[in-house]
Amino acid sequence: MNILDKIVAQKKTEVARQQEFVTIDKLRKYDAYNIEVPSLKKHLTDGKHNGIISEYKRKSPSKGIINNISTVENVVPLYEKAGVSGISVLTDSEFFGGNKSDLIAARKVTTVPILRKDFMISSYQVHEAKAIGGSAILLIAAILSYDEAHELSKLAKDLGLDILMEVHSKEELEIVNPLVDVVGVNNRNLKTFEVSLQQSIDLAAAMPNDVVKISESGIYTPEDIFLLRENGFQGFLIGENFMRTKNPGEACIEFSNAIK
């Protein structure tokens, strides 16, 4: 069993337990559930923002602790000041040290679209993403069938959420459905956790020209951004590069100034 299989198995247990604790009917009563949220796709394509989706995360299965000091309240407002197109917040606790309360806190201190970064396998999680203030959900092609992804996508659209579909191969592009707003190429192999920007470059040629493309993981320098832009990418998900610093928000501002 690889790390992705372990995460999905754990997620199924977590979701089943959470549904007993907080029902969908209860989620519908949350304030954020009935509030319109900003669109991630629009912020990636409006020409006013820099295309970066900056990430708030504490740890990862491959790197261990990344940053367990910086708080959402300190980091997220500076991400917005940097002109980012979106902010990704990890809500997986077991493997990434995240929490749904991180996204709730982020929503309170920013007007930027927030991506709920988690391993989405259930319609319950989509309702939950809406209830805690998310603007978009992440769907990982590697763990979903076409029908499963389409069902989750339809619910997300019904709730006013954008969909970011993450792929790792040409074969996984077949799972992308017409409802998907953004397609992201994860440069990290979720089975081996090796990283290469070449993965984005190779897949870009196989993606339709009208698709909003973002590259995820392994982006460390302004030169990486310039290379990806040349290959048709409009968005760049960056987390570890900022979160490993003493001041992630300021690091994001400095990086953003360098790619103007």
Wavefront OBJ file of the C-alpha trace (Angstrom):
o trace
v 0.000 0.000 0.000
v 1.552 3.320 -1.103
v 1.101 6.623 0.748
v -1.826 7.675 -1.458
v -3.690 4.451 -0.687
v -3.060 4.980 3.029
v -4.371 8.534 2.889
v -7.553 7.523 1.052
v -8.215 4.654 3.490
v -7.802 7.030 6.430
v -10.011 9.634 4.736
v -12.881 7.172 4.330
v -12.772 6.486 8.062
v -12.596 10.195 8.905
v -15.535 11.149 6.671
v -17.752 8.390 8.041
v -17.001 9.511 11.593
v -17.477 13.215 10.821
v -20.880 12.661 9.202
v -22.142 11.169 12.434
v -20.887 14.176 14.372
v -22.020 16.967 12.002
v -24.748 16.119 9.487
v -25.199 17.815 6.107
v -28.349 19.441 7.493
v -26.211 21.039 10.200
v -23.625 22.159 7.628
v -26.378 23.939 5.682
v -26.987 26.134 8.730
v -23.407 27.432 8.828
v -23.188 31.131 7.912
v -20.691 30.557 5.091
v -22.907 27.952 3.442
v -25.246 30.612 2.107
v -22.673 33.261 1.236
v -21.312 33.796 -2.284
v -17.556 33.275 -2.504
v -14.993 34.666 -4.980
v -14.122 32.509 -8.003
v -10.671 30.949 -8.250
v -10.937 30.648 -12.037
v -11.796 34.340 -12.409
v -8.877 35.384 -10.217
v -6.531 33.240 -12.311
v -7.689 34.818 -15.563
v -8.612 38.418 -14.709
v -5.162 39.864 -15.399
v -5.202 41.665 -12.044
v -3.581 38.910 -10.003
v -0.237 37.157 -10.419
v -1.416 33.575 -10.939
v 0.091 32.278 -7.715
v -1.993 30.044 -5.484
v -0.044 30.358 -2.257
v -0.433 27.547 0.220
v -0.721 27.342 3.973
v 0.450 23.974 5.289
v 2.314 22.745 8.318
v 3.787 19.427 7.176
v 3.751 16.783 4.452
v 4.276 13.012 4.387
v 7.490 13.397 2.374
v 9.097 16.379 4.149
v 7.739 16.109 7.689
v 7.315 19.379 9.607
v 7.530 22.384 7.275
v 6.307 25.169 9.537
v 4.526 24.755 12.865
v 5.028 28.342 14.024
v 3.449 30.709 11.481
v -0.284 31.218 11.971
v -3.064 31.620 9.426
v -3.785 35.104 10.754
v -0.168 36.187 10.178
v 0.386 34.537 6.812
v -2.836 34.800 4.816
v -3.288 38.629 4.811
v 0.251 39.006 3.461
v -0.459 36.424 0.777
v -3.339 38.635 -0.323
v -1.099 41.716 -0.187
v 1.273 39.915 -2.559
v -1.469 39.857 -5.193
v -2.048 36.114 -5.320
v -4.893 34.624 -7.339
v -5.840 32.173 -4.633
v -4.870 30.638 -1.326
v -4.720 26.895 -0.761
v -5.386 25.676 2.764
v -4.647 22.084 3.793
v -7.475 20.617 5.842
v -6.086 17.085 6.163
v -4.941 16.538 9.742
v -3.411 13.066 9.828
v -0.846 13.505 7.054
v -0.518 17.268 6.541
v -1.176 18.697 10.002
v -4.030 20.829 8.697
v -7.477 21.478 10.045
v -10.819 22.771 8.838
v -10.472 25.549 11.392
v -7.477 26.825 9.378
v -9.739 27.455 6.394
v -12.413 29.047 8.568
v -9.760 31.363 10.020
v -8.382 32.150 6.559
v -11.825 33.110 5.256
v -12.111 35.666 8.043
v -8.904 37.490 7.098
v -8.942 37.470 3.279
v -11.204 38.216 0.325
v -9.094 36.036 -1.999
v -10.531 32.711 -3.258
v -9.640 29.806 -0.980
v -9.004 26.300 -2.266
v -9.864 23.519 0.142
v -6.839 21.238 -0.276
v -7.809 17.748 0.808
v -8.465 14.284 -0.539
v -12.068 14.603 -1.680
v -13.866 11.281 -1.973
v -17.368 12.089 -0.722
v -20.196 14.518 -1.415
v -20.168 15.249 2.324
v -16.738 16.873 1.969
v -18.067 19.165 -0.778
v -20.877 20.383 1.482
v -18.277 20.803 4.213
v -16.012 22.855 1.930
v -18.895 25.228 1.244
v -19.857 25.452 4.916
v -16.361 26.438 6.084
v -15.884 29.175 3.491
v -14.094 27.488 0.607
v -14.216 28.915 -2.913
v -13.004 25.788 -4.681
v -12.380 22.105 -4.102
v -9.511 19.920 -5.229
v -10.362 16.704 -7.046
v -7.487 14.274 -7.544
v -7.877 12.183 -10.700
v -5.664 9.441 -9.268
v -8.226 8.524 -6.620
v -11.497 9.047 -8.528
v -13.310 7.437 -11.438
v -14.842 9.649 -14.137
v -18.326 9.141 -12.687
v -17.187 9.899 -9.128
v -15.392 13.063 -10.254
v -18.398 14.188 -12.305
v -20.773 13.665 -9.386
v -18.584 15.704 -7.039
v -18.104 18.378 -9.719
v -21.840 18.743 -10.281
v -22.482 19.172 -6.573
v -19.689 21.717 -6.300
v -21.144 23.792 -9.142
v -24.598 23.581 -7.562
v -23.092 25.019 -4.380
v -21.226 27.800 -6.186
v -17.752 26.271 -5.852
v -15.046 26.044 -8.507
v -13.312 22.747 -9.268
v -9.585 22.247 -9.603
v -8.883 18.819 -11.094
v -5.389 17.516 -10.401
v -3.715 15.141 -12.841
v -0.384 13.354 -13.031
v -0.522 11.696 -16.454
v -2.121 11.868 -19.909
v -4.363 8.965 -18.929
v -5.772 10.956 -16.012
v -6.795 13.784 -18.355
v -9.612 11.474 -19.450
v -11.196 11.953 -16.009
v -11.463 15.729 -16.519
v -15.136 16.555 -17.128
v -16.690 19.666 -18.736
v -17.633 21.117 -15.329
v -13.998 21.415 -14.226
v -12.825 25.041 -14.010
v -9.080 24.556 -13.675
v -6.752 21.645 -14.453
v -3.640 21.349 -12.324
v -0.610 19.225 -13.109
v 0.987 17.955 -9.940
v 4.730 17.741 -10.506
v 4.961 15.483 -7.486
v 4.356 11.804 -8.112
v 1.899 10.940 -5.319
v 3.162 7.368 -5.238
v 6.901 8.093 -5.041
v 6.772 11.804 -4.059
v 9.527 12.642 -6.569
v 9.150 16.105 -8.161
v 9.896 17.410 -11.677
v 8.585 20.461 -13.579
v 9.030 18.436 -16.750
v 5.794 16.703 -15.831
v 3.890 19.964 -16.338
v 5.688 20.755 -19.576
v 4.991 17.293 -20.995
v 1.295 17.367 -20.116
v 0.713 20.936 -21.282
v 0.910 19.814 -24.895
v -1.825 17.244 -24.312
v -4.250 19.709 -22.711
v -6.804 21.787 -24.671
v -5.729 25.387 -25.303
v -8.873 26.788 -23.675
v -8.275 25.016 -20.362
v -7.011 27.096 -17.437
v -3.763 25.338 -16.570
v -1.890 25.479 -13.294
v 1.320 23.779 -12.216
v 1.662 22.401 -8.704
v 4.687 21.514 -6.547
v 8.392 21.953 -7.138
v 8.185 25.661 -8.019
v 11.005 27.508 -6.275
v 12.361 30.351 -8.429
v 11.038 33.155 -10.662
v 12.709 31.301 -13.529
v 10.409 28.353 -12.866
v 7.415 30.681 -13.298
v 8.785 32.126 -16.539
v 9.354 28.607 -17.930
v 5.850 27.491 -17.017
v 4.280 30.641 -18.472
v 6.076 29.922 -21.754
v 4.394 26.524 -21.742
v 0.882 27.910 -21.313
v 0.392 27.853 -17.551
v -1.675 30.615 -15.970
v -1.452 29.465 -12.362
v 1.244 28.219 -10.011
v 0.539 26.512 -6.700
v 3.379 27.260 -4.293
v 3.468 26.248 -0.654
v 6.661 24.780 0.690
v 8.843 27.492 -0.884
v 7.083 30.115 1.246
v 6.172 28.087 4.312
v 9.757 26.980 4.959
v 10.778 30.590 5.626
v 10.490 32.487 8.906
v 7.896 34.804 7.351
v 5.925 33.031 4.578
v 3.850 36.110 3.762
v 6.850 38.357 3.227
v 8.544 35.611 1.191
v 5.485 35.516 -1.049
v 5.542 39.299 -1.507
v 9.233 39.208 -2.452
v 8.653 36.350 -4.898
v 5.647 38.096 -6.428
v 7.661 41.244 -7.062
v 10.280 39.159 -8.832
v 7.833 37.688 -11.368
v 6.110 40.918 -12.425
l 1 2 3 4 5 6 7 8 9 10 11 12 13 14 15 16 17 18 19 20 21 22 23 24 25 26 27 28 29 30 31 32 33 34 35 36 37 38 39 40 41 42 43 44 45 46 47 48 49 50 51 52 53 54 55 56 57 58 59 60 61 62 63 64 65 66 67 68 69 70 71 72 73 74 75 76 77 78 79 80 81 82 83 84 85 86 87 88 89 90 91 92 93 94 95 96 97 98 99 100 101 102 103 104 105 106 107 108 109 110 111 112 113 114 115 116 117 118 119 120 121 122 123 124 125 126 127 128 129 130 131 132 133 134 135 136 137 138 139 140 141 142 143 144 145 146 147 148 149 150 151 152 153 154 155 156 157 158 159 160 161 162 163 164 165 166 167 168 169 170 171 172 173 174 175 176 177 178 179 180 181 182 183 184 185 186 187 188 189 190 191 192 193 194 195 196 197 198 199 200 201 202 203 204 205 206 207 208 209 210 211 212 213 214 215 216 217 218 219 220 221 222 223 224 225 226 227 228 229 230 231 232 233 234 235 236 237 238 239 240 241 242 243 244 245 246 247 248 249 250 251 252 253 254 255 256 257 258 259 260
